[in-house]
Amino acid sequence: MVYDTLSKEAHRGCGLYYEIYESCFIGLLRDHLSELNEADANRLRRYAESKGTKIDDASYSEALEAERECRAEIYREQM
């Protein structure tokens, strides 16, 4: 399943930080959706939403902001 494959890909680069995983995963889903025909894109979108993953613009923006805050906190802790 595409959803699970993209989730695993996002997990590999997140460093076990949920905020980084979430923004990466949503970004991967959105990129993949842009490559699908409308019927398949709608099917994947509905499946993602049934799993609790929102991929609309507002949710993606919130996820990106949470990732920025997380990375800033990681940076502060390493200083």
C-alpha positions as CSV (number, residue, x, y, z in Angstrom):
1,M,0.0,0.0,0.0
2,V,1.3,3.4,-1.0
3,Y,0.3,5.0,2.4
4,D,2.3,2.5,4.4
5,T,5.3,2.8,2.1
6,L,5.4,6.6,2.3
7,S,4.9,6.3,6.1
8,K,8.0,4.1,6.4
9,E,10.0,6.5,4.1
10,A,9.1,9.5,6.3
11,H,9.9,7.5,9.5
12,R,13.5,6.8,8.2
13,G,14.4,10.5,8.1
14,C,12.6,11.8,11.3
15,G,15.1,11.0,14.0
16,L,12.2,9.7,16.1
17,Y,10.6,13.2,16.4
18,Y,6.9,13.0,15.6
19,E,6.8,16.6,14.3
20,I,9.5,15.9,11.8
21,Y,7.9,12.6,10.7
22,E,4.4,14.2,10.3
23,S,5.5,17.1,8.1
24,C,7.7,14.8,6.0
25,F,4.8,12.2,5.7
26,I,2.2,14.8,4.7
27,G,4.7,16.3,2.2
28,L,5.3,12.9,0.7
29,L,1.6,12.1,0.5
30,R,0.9,15.5,-1.2
31,D,3.7,15.0,-3.7
32,H,2.4,11.5,-4.5
33,L,-1.2,12.8,-4.8
34,S,-0.1,15.3,-7.4
35,E,1.2,12.4,-9.6
36,L,-2.1,10.4,-9.5
37,N,-5.2,10.7,-11.6
38,E,-8.2,12.2,-9.9
39,A,-9.9,9.0,-8.9
40,D,-6.8,7.4,-7.4
41,A,-5.9,10.7,-5.6
42,N,-9.3,10.9,-4.1
43,R,-9.0,7.2,-3.0
44,L,-5.6,7.8,-1.3
45,R,-6.9,11.1,0.3
46,R,-9.9,9.3,1.8
47,Y,-7.7,6.5,3.0
48,A,-5.3,8.9,4.7
49,E,-8.1,10.7,6.3
50,S,-9.6,7.4,7.6
51,K,-6.2,6.8,9.2
52,G,-6.3,10.3,10.9
53,T,-3.8,11.9,8.5
54,K,-5.0,15.3,7.3
55,I,-3.3,16.5,4.1
56,D,-5.1,19.8,3.4
57,D,-3.1,23.0,3.1
58,A,-3.9,24.2,6.7
59,S,-2.8,20.8,8.2
60,Y,0.4,20.8,6.1
61,S,1.2,24.4,7.2
62,E,0.6,23.5,10.8
63,A,2.9,20.4,10.5
64,L,5.6,22.4,8.9
65,E,5.5,25.0,11.7
66,A,5.6,22.2,14.3
67,E,8.6,20.8,12.5
68,R,10.4,24.2,12.5
69,E,9.7,24.6,16.2
70,C,11.0,21.1,16.9
71,R,14.2,21.6,15.0
72,A,14.7,24.9,16.7
73,E,14.4,23.2,20.1
74,I,16.8,20.4,19.0
75,Y,19.3,23.1,18.0
76,R,18.9,24.9,21.3
77,E,19.5,21.7,23.2
78,Q,22.6,20.9,21.3
79,M,24.2,24.3,21.9
